[in-house]
Amino acid sequence: MTAKEVMEISPIVPVIALESADDALALAEALLEGGISIMEITLRTEAGLKAIEAISKSIPQMNVGAGTVLNAYDFKQAVEHGAQFVFSPGISEELMQVSKELDIALIPGVATASEVMLAKNNGFEYCKLFPATLAGGVEALKAFSGPFASMHFCPTGGVNLKNINDFLSLPNVLCVGGSWIVPKSAMEKKDFYKITKLCKEARHIIKSIKGIV
């Protein structure tokens, strides 16, 4: 799966920090029920790798990848546990190299023109803008579209239902990442119905953008 294919799966990429791997399968089913078939499970918690492994083995229709991947060791561990792709909050030579070695899609995080140049010059034209709103948000992405016409982005960080369409209406934005779609409160209560409801609500709001349904 290429980075382009990853970013075209869904207009919303849920960014998830799981406290318990036991919730992984129920959460994946809730997202699928809500019409979202991609998950970025971060390695911020000890449950991350186990959750990726459980979903990749049991729910093949869910596209599951790892987030908060900071180095080659994290990258290799994620892939060994079944991650189909990797998101990183930043960009480094180390991450780009291991992505090419393993032939696993990396969507690196960028926040400046210099970082976008580094990505582009190494063949990574599909990136995460992070932290999106702090890095300039919609205006930064508009500015990037001139000198970096071939680049595409997944803004993450500060994206929510109020500004999601502002981002998705941009030609160089394929999807957005967000944690609001899987609220911590819902996970604590194991209220997976609420997560499905939030998915459907978000998809309803954005369905008019770029013909997304």
C-alpha positions as CSV (number, residue, x, y, z in Angstrom):
1,M,0.0,0.0,0.0
2,T,1.4,3.4,-1.0
3,A,1.1,6.6,1.0
4,K,-1.3,7.9,-1.6
5,E,-3.5,4.9,-1.2
6,V,-3.4,5.2,2.6
7,M,-4.5,8.8,2.5
8,E,-7.3,8.1,0.0
9,I,-9.0,5.4,2.2
10,S,-11.0,7.9,4.2
11,P,-11.3,11.6,4.6
12,I,-10.9,11.1,8.3
13,V,-8.0,9.2,9.9
14,P,-8.8,8.5,13.6
15,V,-5.7,9.1,15.8
16,I,-6.0,6.7,18.7
17,A,-4.1,6.2,21.9
18,L,-5.5,3.0,23.5
19,E,-5.0,2.3,27.2
20,S,-6.1,-1.4,26.8
21,A,-5.5,-3.7,23.8
22,D,-8.7,-5.5,24.9
23,D,-10.7,-2.6,23.4
24,A,-9.0,-2.8,20.0
25,L,-11.4,-5.1,18.2
26,A,-14.6,-3.5,19.5
27,L,-13.2,-0.1,18.5
28,A,-12.3,-1.3,15.0
29,E,-15.8,-2.7,14.6
30,A,-17.4,0.6,15.8
31,L,-15.3,2.6,13.3
32,L,-16.3,0.3,10.4
33,E,-19.9,0.6,11.4
34,G,-19.5,4.3,11.2
35,G,-18.0,4.1,7.7
36,I,-14.3,4.5,8.5
37,S,-11.9,1.8,7.6
38,I,-8.6,3.2,8.7
39,M,-7.0,3.5,12.1
40,E,-3.8,5.2,13.2
41,I,-3.0,3.6,16.6
42,T,-0.3,5.6,18.3
43,L,2.7,4.1,20.1
44,R,2.1,6.5,23.0
45,T,0.8,3.7,25.2
46,E,2.0,0.2,25.9
47,A,-1.2,-1.2,24.4
48,G,-0.4,0.2,21.0
49,L,1.5,-2.6,19.4
50,K,-0.8,-5.3,20.9
51,A,-3.8,-3.5,19.5
52,I,-2.3,-3.2,16.0
53,E,-1.5,-6.9,16.1
54,A,-5.0,-7.9,17.2
55,I,-6.8,-5.9,14.6
56,S,-4.5,-6.9,11.7
57,K,-5.1,-10.6,12.5
58,S,-8.8,-10.5,13.3
59,I,-10.3,-7.7,11.2
60,P,-8.6,-7.7,7.8
61,Q,-11.1,-5.2,6.3
62,M,-9.7,-2.5,8.7
63,N,-6.6,-0.8,7.5
64,V,-4.5,-0.4,10.6
65,G,-1.2,1.5,11.0
66,A,1.0,3.0,13.6
67,G,1.4,6.6,14.7
68,T,3.8,8.4,16.9
69,V,6.6,6.4,15.3
70,L,9.9,8.3,16.2
71,N,12.7,6.1,15.1
72,A,13.7,2.9,13.1
73,Y,13.1,0.7,16.1
74,D,9.6,1.9,16.5
75,F,9.0,1.5,12.8
76,K,10.2,-2.1,12.7
77,Q,8.3,-3.1,15.8
78,A,5.1,-1.6,14.3
79,V,5.6,-3.5,11.1
80,E,6.4,-6.8,13.0
81,H,3.0,-6.4,14.8
82,G,1.1,-6.0,11.6
83,A,1.1,-2.2,10.8
84,Q,0.4,-1.6,7.1
85,F,1.6,2.0,7.2
86,V,3.3,4.4,9.5
87,F,2.6,8.0,10.6
88,S,5.2,10.1,12.3
89,P,4.9,13.5,14.0
90,G,8.2,14.5,12.3
91,I,10.6,13.7,9.5
92,S,14.1,12.2,9.7
93,E,16.6,10.5,7.4
94,E,16.3,7.4,9.7
95,L,12.6,7.1,9.2
96,M,12.7,7.6,5.4
97,Q,15.5,5.1,5.1
98,V,13.7,2.3,7.0
99,S,10.5,3.0,5.1
100,K,12.3,2.4,1.8
101,E,14.1,-0.7,3.2
102,L,10.9,-2.3,4.4
103,D,8.8,-1.0,1.6
104,I,6.1,0.2,4.0
105,A,4.4,3.6,3.5
106,L,5.6,6.4,5.7
107,I,3.6,9.6,6.1
108,P,6.1,11.9,7.8
109,G,5.1,14.9,9.8
110,V,6.1,18.3,8.4
111,A,5.6,21.8,9.8
112,T,7.8,24.1,7.7
113,A,8.8,24.7,4.1
114,S,12.3,23.2,4.8
115,E,10.7,20.0,6.1
116,V,8.4,19.8,3.1
117,M,11.5,20.2,0.8
118,L,13.3,17.4,2.7
119,A,10.3,15.1,2.2
120,K,9.8,16.0,-1.5
121,N,13.5,15.7,-2.3
122,N,13.5,12.2,-0.8
123,G,10.4,11.1,-2.7
124,F,7.8,11.5,0.1
125,E,5.1,13.6,-1.4
126,Y,2.3,12.5,1.0
127,C,2.9,14.1,4.4
128,K,1.2,14.9,7.7
129,L,1.0,18.6,8.6
130,F,1.6,18.5,12.3
131,P,0.7,20.2,14.5
132,A,-1.7,21.6,11.8
133,T,-3.3,24.6,13.4
134,L,-0.1,25.7,15.2
135,A,1.9,25.3,12.0
136,G,-0.4,27.7,10.1
137,G,-3.3,25.5,9.3
138,V,-5.3,26.3,6.2
139,E,-3.2,29.4,5.3
140,A,0.0,27.4,5.5
141,L,-1.4,24.7,3.2
142,K,-2.5,27.3,0.7
143,A,1.0,28.8,0.8
144,F,2.6,25.4,0.3
145,S,0.5,24.7,-2.8
146,G,2.5,27.2,-4.9
147,P,6.1,26.0,-4.6
148,F,5.2,22.4,-3.7
149,A,2.4,21.7,-6.2
150,S,3.0,17.9,-6.1
151,M,2.7,17.6,-2.3
152,H,-0.4,16.3,-0.5
153,F,-1.2,16.6,3.2
154,C,-3.1,15.0,6.1
155,P,-3.5,17.9,8.6
156,T,-3.5,16.6,12.1
157,G,-3.5,18.5,15.4
158,G,-6.3,21.0,16.1
159,V,-8.6,19.6,13.4
160,N,-12.3,19.2,14.5
161,L,-15.8,19.3,13.2
162,K,-15.8,23.1,13.1
163,N,-12.8,23.4,10.7
164,I,-12.7,20.0,9.0
165,N,-14.3,21.3,5.8
166,D,-11.9,24.3,5.7
167,F,-9.1,21.7,5.4
168,L,-10.8,19.2,3.2
169,S,-11.8,21.8,0.6
170,L,-8.1,22.4,-0.2
171,P,-6.8,20.7,-3.3
172,N,-3.6,19.5,-1.6
173,V,-5.5,17.9,1.4
174,L,-6.6,14.3,0.9
175,C,-7.6,13.6,4.5
176,V,-7.4,14.9,8.1
177,G,-6.3,13.2,11.2
178,G,-8.2,13.6,14.5
179,S,-8.6,12.2,18.0
180,W,-12.0,13.7,18.5
181,I,-13.6,10.9,16.6
182,V,-12.5,8.5,19.5
183,P,-13.0,10.5,22.7
184,K,-11.2,9.3,25.8
185,S,-14.5,9.5,27.7
186,A,-16.2,7.2,25.3
187,M,-13.3,4.7,25.5
188,E,-13.4,4.8,29.3
189,K,-17.1,4.0,29.3
190,K,-16.7,1.5,26.4
191,D,-19.4,3.5,24.6
192,F,-18.6,2.3,21.2
193,Y,-22.0,3.3,19.9
194,K,-21.1,6.9,20.5
195,I,-17.9,6.5,18.4
196,T,-20.0,5.0,15.5
197,K,-22.3,8.0,15.9
198,L,-19.4,10.5,15.8
199,C,-18.1,8.8,12.6
200,K,-21.5,9.1,10.9
201,E,-21.9,12.7,12.0
202,A,-18.5,13.7,10.7
203,R,-19.0,11.9,7.4
204,H,-22.4,13.7,7.0
205,I,-20.7,17.1,7.6
206,I,-18.0,16.5,5.0
207,K,-19.9,14.5,2.3
208,S,-20.4,17.5,0.1
209,I,-16.6,18.2,-0.1
210,K,-14.9,16.7,-3.2
211,G,-17.9,14.4,-3.6
212,I,-17.0,12.4,-0.5
213,V,-19.8,10.2,0.8
